[in-house]
Amino acid sequence: MTTLSVTTRTPAELPADTLVVGSVSTPDGPDLATGHGLPRKAVVHLQAVLADVEATGRPDEVVRVVAVPGVKATSVVLTGLGEGTTRRTAYPHEVLRGAAGAALRTVRGKKSVALALPTPDVESLSAVADGAFAGCYTYDRSGPLPARRTGATKGAARAASAGPRITVVSGAGQGKAAKDAVARAAVLGAARDWARDLVNTPPNYLFPASFADAVKKRASASTAKISVSVLDEKALVKGGFGGITGVGQGSANPPRIVTMSWAPSAPKASVALVGKGITFDSGGLNIKPATGMVTMKCDMAGAAAVAAAVLAAAELDLPVAVTGYLCLAENMPSGTAQRPSDVVVMRDGTSVEILDTDAEGRMVLGDGLCLASEKHPDWIVDVATLTGAQVVALGTDIAGVMGNDDTFRSRVVDAAGSAGEGAWPMPLPVELRKKLETPTADIAHKGDRDGGMLTAGLFLQEFVGEGIPWAHIDIAGPAFNEKGPKGATPKGGTGFGVGTLLTLVEGSAG
């Protein structure tokens, strides 16, 4: 397992396999960023190499150099920070996070790695530690998947998943604040890696029941006391959860709602997180085209983010009561599948007309929001890969945030920024509510194509308890990276949302 520690020792003297330092783009060509702490002969050598390989110092550029004079580490990795000077001491946290992640991705098979990037304050130190841990991620196939065919391959996989010992050189000292920041990065990193593993697991191995089992297993192995309860298909029918049972009725794998609870003594706040967990989305009877199903194992990324955030909050012993609701179902076509024009009754008694069985996420979330509201938490946030409209509007890196309270919505957007996760505030125009009117039920679950992200948010708002601040985070784009890795983000499941939720919970700690 990847580990993190902090030091103020001279970087050149650290006996690591690899030392990571920053490179920058200057008007005179590439150069070393501040914070490296290297002797003159090492600096001259590295400057010559950067010039010789025509490096640029741009983000995501990584150059590895071996046998650097005056450096104990076997090799030095130079990771790009973008525009800068040899005297610049501070860089945006997202730049530091990405540079650390890009560097560690190239050397994650090493046993020990030290990073000497510019860290003039605790926030910069935290960003470097967070990015370094994130860059070490590889999908852990040892859990649900069958054993590999050869012992040699198994051994290699275990070595890769073990991760390096990472030491971050701190320019902000080695006091309690610095140590706490690095310790937090390790807890967050491990939780986010778990979320990534869940998203990357093939859907024939991760379905509602096995997802629930994975949560119980991880909670029981945690150092914190996390309680887990599961509503199976019979309990869901008996409890009036018509939204999630309707979505799941076409599958051989019946739905579940998993509740995870962290209950510290004398909590300063009580909050609820609700996650969409469609373990595979075929679209149901409104079936998706073949290409539209390729990444649909990621349609449970919201639930994975919620599960990981509850775990991290508990393991950090935050003085906030956190309850996570994982709304798990598989959306499949069959003779028992839900039909367009069906009417179902939600947990709170609201009748809903189904217009498009491929708009299933809002139905499972609606029931989850009802359940969360019954406990009257101080606030509720739901997270979901909900609409293609979010991707059209904001792309694949930025989540859309909607809410019933502008101040609380701003808190969520700010938390995302602090966590290095892109988010943008979106409105919920009241005039669009009429798109959800229907003579057949209390509400239709979908409007027309225009403003699809917003009408989905308006639908969800209907199931939030009166007076409870609520925000909805649509992560349809950033939850899954179909392209190559970049910065601290791997290919596949990204774990997007875990950092935002944890930061938001921390903000309620007083």
KANOR-V378455 format. One record per pair of residues at least 4 apart in sequence whose C-alpha atoms are under 8 Angstrom apart, sorted by the first residue. I is the first residue (numbers start at 0). J is the second residue. Records with the same first field share a line. If there is no record, write none. Layout:
# KANOR-V378455
I: J + J
This chain:
# KANOR-V378455
0: 160 + 161 + 162 + 163
1: 132 + 135 + 161 + 162 + 163 + 164 + 165
2: 132 + 162 + 163 + 164 + 165 + 185
3: 128 + 132 + 164 + 165 + 166 + 167 + 181 + 182 + 184 + 185
4: 164 + 165 + 166 + 167 + 178 + 181 + 182
5: 166 + 167 + 168 + 169 + 173 + 177 + 178 + 181
6: 166 + 167 + 168 + 169 + 173
7: 168 + 169 + 170 + 172 + 173
8: 12 + 13 + 168
9: 13 + 36 + 37
10: 18 + 35 + 36 + 37 + 113 + 114 + 115 + 168
11: 36 + 37 + 38 + 69 + 70 + 71 + 72
12: 70 + 71 + 72
13: 71 + 72 + 113
14: 71 + 72
15: 71 + 72 + 73 + 111 + 112 + 113
16: 72 + 73 + 74 + 109 + 110 + 111 + 112
17: 72 + 73 + 74 + 75 + 76 + 106 + 109 + 111 + 112 + 113
18: 72 + 73 + 74 + 75 + 76 + 112 + 113 + 114 + 115
19: 75 + 76 + 77 + 78 + 102 + 112 + 113 + 114 + 115 + 116
20: 31 + 32 + 34 + 35 + 75 + 76 + 77 + 78 + 114 + 115 + 116
21: 31 + 32 + 33 + 34 + 35 + 77 + 78 + 79 + 80 + 98 + 115 + 116 + 117
22: 29 + 30 + 31 + 32 + 56 + 57 + 77 + 78 + 79 + 80 + 81
23: 29 + 30 + 31 + 32 + 55 + 56 + 57 + 79 + 80 + 81 + 82 + 83 + 84 + 85
24: 28 + 29 + 30 + 55 + 56 + 57 + 80 + 81 + 82 + 83 + 84
25: 29 + 30 + 82 + 83 + 84
28: 50 + 55
29: 46 + 49 + 50 + 54 + 55 + 56
30: 46 + 49 + 56 + 84 + 85
31: 35 + 42 + 45 + 46 + 85
32: 80 + 83 + 84 + 85 + 86 + 87 + 88 + 116 + 117
33: 85 + 86 + 87 + 88 + 116 + 117
34: 88 + 115 + 116 + 117 + 118 + 170
35: 115 + 116 + 117
36: 115
37: 41 + 42 + 69 + 70
38: 42 + 69
39: 43
40: 44 + 68 + 69
41: 45 + 67 + 68 + 69 + 70
42: 46
43: 47
44: 48 + 67 + 68
45: 49 + 64 + 67
46: 50
47: 51
48: 52 + 64
49: 53 + 54 + 62
50: 54
54: 60 + 62
55: 60 + 79
56: 60 + 78 + 79 + 80 + 81 + 82
57: 79 + 80 + 81 + 82
58: 78 + 79 + 80 + 81 + 94 + 97 + 98 + 486
59: 78 + 79 + 97 + 98 + 101 + 485 + 486
60: 78 + 79 + 101
61: 76 + 77 + 78 + 79 + 101 + 102
62: 76 + 77 + 78
63: 74 + 75 + 76 + 77
64: 74 + 75 + 76
65: 73 + 74 + 75
66: 70 + 73 + 74
67: 73 + 74 + 75
76: 102
77: 102
78: 98 + 99 + 101 + 102
79: 98
80: 90 + 94 + 95 + 98
83: 87
88: 117 + 118 + 119
89: 117 + 118 + 119
90: 94 + 95 + 117 + 123
91: 95 + 123
92: 96 + 122 + 123 + 126 + 127 + 419
93: 97 + 126 + 419
94: 98
95: 99 + 116 + 123 + 126 + 127 + 130
96: 100 + 126 + 127 + 128 + 129 + 130 + 131 + 419 + 486 + 487
97: 101 + 130 + 485 + 486 + 487 + 488
98: 102 + 127 + 130 + 486 + 487
99: 103 + 114 + 127 + 128 + 130 + 131 + 134 + 486 + 487
100: 104 + 130 + 131 + 132 + 133 + 134 + 135 + 486 + 487 + 488
101: 105 + 134 + 485 + 486 + 487
102: 106 + 131 + 134
103: 107 + 131 + 132 + 134 + 135
104: 134 + 135 + 136
106: 112
107: 134 + 135 + 159 + 162 + 163
108: 158 + 159 + 162 + 163
109: 162 + 163
110: 162 + 163 + 164
111: 163 + 164 + 165 + 166
112: 163 + 164 + 165 + 166
113: 165 + 166 + 167 + 168
114: 165 + 166 + 167 + 168
115: 167 + 168 + 169
116: 127 + 168
117: 123 + 170
118: 122 + 123 + 124 + 127 + 169 + 170 + 171
119: 123 + 124 + 169 + 170 + 171
120: 124 + 170 + 171
121: 125 + 171 + 176 + 177 + 180
122: 126 + 180
123: 127
124: 128 + 167 + 169 + 170 + 171 + 177 + 180 + 181
125: 129 + 177 + 180 + 181 + 184
126: 130
127: 131 + 167
128: 132 + 167 + 181 + 184 + 185
129: 133 + 181 + 184 + 185 + 187 + 188
130: 134 + 486 + 487
131: 135 + 165 + 487
132: 136 + 165 + 184 + 185 + 188
133: 188 + 192 + 487 + 488
134: 486 + 487 + 488 + 489
135: 162 + 163
136: 160 + 162 + 192 + 489
137: 159 + 160
138: 160 + 195 + 196 + 199
139: 160 + 196
140: 144
141: 145 + 146
143: 200 + 204 + 205
144: 204
146: 153
147: 152 + 153
148: 152
149: 153
150: 154
151: 155
152: 156
153: 157
154: 158
155: 159
156: 160
157: 161
158: 162
169: 173 + 177
171: 177
172: 177
173: 177 + 178
174: 178
175: 179
176: 180
177: 181
178: 182
179: 183
180: 184
181: 185
182: 186
183: 187 + 315
184: 188
185: 189
186: 190 + 311 + 314 + 315
187: 191 + 311 + 497 + 498
188: 192
189: 193
190: 194 + 307 + 308 + 310 + 311 + 497
191: 195 + 304 + 307 + 308 + 494 + 497 + 498
192: 196 + 494
193: 197 + 307
194: 198 + 300 + 303 + 304 + 306 + 307 + 492 + 494
195: 199 + 303 + 491 + 492 + 493 + 494
196: 200 + 492
197: 205 + 300 + 303
198: 296 + 297 + 299 + 300 + 303 + 491 + 492
199: 296 + 297 + 491 + 492
200: 204 + 205 + 296
201: 205 + 296
202: 206 + 278 + 279 + 296
204: 209
205: 209 + 210 + 278
206: 210 + 252 + 278 + 279 + 327 + 328 + 329
207: 211 + 252 + 253 + 254 + 255 + 278 + 327 + 328 + 329
208: 212 + 252 + 253 + 254 + 255
209: 213
210: 214 + 327
211: 215 + 229 + 255 + 257
212: 216
213: 217
214: 218 + 227 + 306
215: 219 + 227
216: 220
217: 221
218: 223 + 224 + 225 + 226 + 227 + 310
219: 224 + 225
221: 225 + 310 + 314
222: 314
223: 310 + 313 + 314 + 316
224: 261 + 313
225: 259 + 260 + 261 + 262 + 310 + 313
226: 259 + 260 + 261
227: 257 + 258 + 259 + 260
228: 257 + 258 + 259
229: 255 + 256 + 257 + 258
230: 234 + 235 + 255 + 256 + 257
231: 235 + 253 + 254 + 255 + 256
232: 236 + 244 + 253 + 254 + 255
233: 237
234: 238
235: 239 + 240 + 241 + 243 + 244 + 255 + 256
236: 240 + 241 + 244
238: 346
239: 344 + 345 + 346 + 347 + 348
240: 244 + 344 + 345 + 346 + 366
241: 245 + 343 + 344 + 345 + 346 + 366
242: 246 + 343 + 344 + 345 + 346 + 362 + 363 + 365 + 366
243: 247 + 254 + 326 + 327 + 328 + 362 + 363 + 364 + 366
244: 248 + 254
245: 336 + 337 + 343
246: 328 + 329 + 330 + 336 + 337 + 356 + 359 + 362 + 363
247: 252 + 253 + 254 + 328 + 329 + 330 + 331 + 336
248: 253 + 335 + 336 + 337
249: 283 + 330 + 331 + 332 + 333 + 334 + 335 + 336 + 337
250: 329 + 330 + 331 + 332 + 333 + 336
252: 328 + 329
253: 328 + 329
254: 326 + 327 + 328 + 329
255: 326 + 327 + 328
256: 324 + 325 + 326 + 327 + 367
257: 323 + 324 + 325 + 326 + 327
258: 322 + 323 + 324 + 325
259: 306 + 309 + 322 + 323 + 324
260: 309 + 320 + 321 + 322 + 323
261: 309 + 312 + 313 + 320 + 321 + 322
262: 266 + 319 + 320 + 321
263: 316 + 317 + 318 + 319 + 320
264: 318
265: 318
266: 318 + 319 + 320
267: 318 + 319 + 320 + 507 + 508 + 509
268: 318 + 319 + 320 + 377 + 507 + 508
269: 319 + 320 + 321 + 376 + 377 + 378
270: 319 + 320 + 321 + 322 + 376 + 377 + 378 + 379 + 504
271: 321 + 322 + 323 + 324 + 371 + 376 + 377 + 378 + 379 + 380
272: 305 + 321 + 322 + 323 + 324 + 371 + 379 + 380 + 381 + 382
273: 301 + 302 + 305 + 323 + 324 + 325 + 326 + 364 + 367 + 368 + 371 + 379 + 380 + 381 + 382
274: 299 + 300 + 301 + 302 + 303 + 304 + 305 + 323 + 324 + 325 + 326 + 364 + 381 + 382 + 383
275: 298 + 299 + 300 + 301 + 302 + 325 + 326 + 327 + 360 + 363 + 364 + 381 + 382 + 383 + 384
276: 298 + 299 + 300 + 301 + 302 + 303 + 325 + 326 + 327 + 328 + 360 + 383
277: 296 + 298 + 299 + 326 + 327 + 328 + 329 + 330 + 360
278: 295 + 296 + 297 + 298 + 299 + 327 + 328 + 329 + 330
279: 295 + 296 + 297 + 298 + 299 + 328 + 329 + 330 + 331
280: 292 + 295 + 296 + 298 + 329 + 330 + 331 + 357
281: 286 + 287 + 292 + 295 + 330 + 331 + 332 + 357
282: 286 + 287 + 330 + 331 + 332 + 356 + 357 + 358 + 359
283: 287 + 330 + 331 + 332 + 333 + 336 + 337 + 356 + 357
284: 331 + 332 + 333 + 336 + 337 + 338 + 339 + 356 + 357
285: 355 + 356 + 357
286: 332 + 357
287: 291 + 292 + 357
288: 292
289: 293
291: 295
294: 479
297: 478 + 479 + 492
298: 383 + 384
299: 303 + 327 + 383 + 384
300: 304 + 383 + 384 + 478 + 492 + 494
301: 305 + 381 + 382 + 383 + 384 + 474 + 496
302: 306 + 324 + 325 + 326 + 327 + 382 + 383
303: 307 + 494
304: 308 + 382 + 494 + 495 + 496 + 497
305: 309 + 323 + 324 + 325 + 382 + 496 + 497 + 500
306: 310 + 323 + 325
307: 311 + 497
308: 312 + 497 + 498 + 500 + 501
309: 313 + 321 + 322 + 323 + 501
310: 314
311: 315 + 501
312: 316 + 317 + 321 + 501 + 504 + 505
313: 317
317: 505 + 508
318: 508
319: 504 + 505 + 507 + 508
321: 504
324: 367 + 371
325: 367
326: 363 + 364 + 367
327: 363
328: 363
330: 359
331: 336
332: 336
337: 341 + 356
338: 353 + 356
339: 353 + 354 + 355 + 356
340: 352 + 353 + 354
341: 352 + 353 + 354
342: 350 + 351 + 352 + 353 + 439 + 440
343: 350 + 351 + 352 + 353
344: 348 + 349 + 350 + 351
345: 349 + 350 + 351 + 365 + 366
346: 366 + 369 + 370
347: 366 + 369 + 462
349: 441 + 442
350: 440 + 441 + 442
351: 440 + 441 + 442 + 443 + 444
352: 437 + 439 + 440 + 441 + 442 + 443 + 444
353: 443 + 444 + 445
354: 443 + 444 + 445
355: 359 + 445
358: 362 + 444 + 445
359: 363
360: 364 + 383 + 384 + 385
361: 365 + 385 + 444 + 455 + 458 + 459
362: 366 + 444
363: 367
364: 368 + 381 + 459
365: 369 + 459 + 462
366: 370 + 462
367: 371
368: 372 + 379 + 381 + 459 + 462 + 463
369: 373 + 462 + 463 + 464
370: 374
371: 375 + 376 + 379
372: 376 + 379 + 463 + 464 + 467
373: 464
375: 464 + 467
376: 467
377: 467 + 468
378: 467 + 468 + 469
379: 467 + 468 + 469 + 470
380: 469 + 470 + 471 + 472
381: 469 + 470 + 471 + 472
382: 471 + 472 + 473 + 474 + 496
383: 471 + 472 + 473 + 474 + 475
384: 473 + 474 + 475 + 476 + 478
385: 389 + 452 + 455 + 473 + 474 + 475
386: 390 + 451 + 452 + 455 + 473 + 475
387: 391 + 452 + 475 + 476
388: 392 + 450 + 451 + 452
389: 393 + 394 + 398 + 399 + 452 + 473 + 474 + 475 + 476
390: 394 + 395 + 475 + 476
393: 397 + 398 + 399 + 476
394: 476
395: 475 + 476 + 477 + 480
396: 421 + 476 + 477
397: 420 + 421 + 422 + 423 + 474 + 476 + 477
398: 421 + 422 + 423 + 472 + 473 + 474 + 475 + 476 + 477
399: 422 + 423 + 424 + 425 + 472 + 473 + 474
400: 408 + 411 + 412 + 422 + 423 + 424 + 425 + 470 + 471 + 472 + 473
401: 408 + 424 + 425 + 426 + 427 + 453 + 456 + 470 + 471 + 472
402: 407 + 408 + 426 + 427 + 456 + 460 + 468 + 469 + 470 + 471
403: 408 + 427 + 460 + 468 + 469 + 470
404: 408 + 468 + 469 + 470
405: 409
406: 410
407: 411 + 468 + 469 + 470
408: 412 + 424 + 469 + 470
409: 413 + 424
410: 414 + 503
411: 415 + 470 + 499 + 503
412: 416 + 422 + 423 + 424
413: 417
414: 418 + 499 + 500 + 502 + 503
415: 419 + 420 + 421 + 422 + 496 + 498 + 499 + 500 + 502
416: 420 + 421 + 422 + 499
417: 499 + 502
418: 498 + 499 + 502
419: 498
420: 495 + 496 + 498 + 499
425: 453
426: 453
427: 431 + 453 + 454 + 456 + 457
428: 432 + 453
431: 435 + 453 + 454
432: 436 + 454 + 457
434: 445 + 446 + 447 + 454
435: 442 + 443 + 444 + 445 + 446 + 454 + 458
436: 441 + 442 + 443
437: 441 + 442 + 443
444: 455 + 458
445: 451 + 454 + 455 + 458
446: 451 + 454 + 455
447: 451
450: 454
451: 455
452: 456
453: 457
454: 458
455: 459
456: 460 + 471
457: 461
458: 462
459: 463
463: 467 + 469
474: 478 + 495 + 496
475: 479
477: 493 + 495
478: 492 + 493 + 494 + 495
479: 490 + 491 + 492 + 493
480: 484 + 488 + 489 + 490 + 491 + 492 + 493
481: 490 + 491
482: 490 + 491
483: 489 + 490
484: 488 + 489 + 490
485: 489
488: 493
489: 493
495: 499
496: 500
497: 501
498: 502
499: 503
500: 504
501: 505
502: 506
503: 507
504: 508
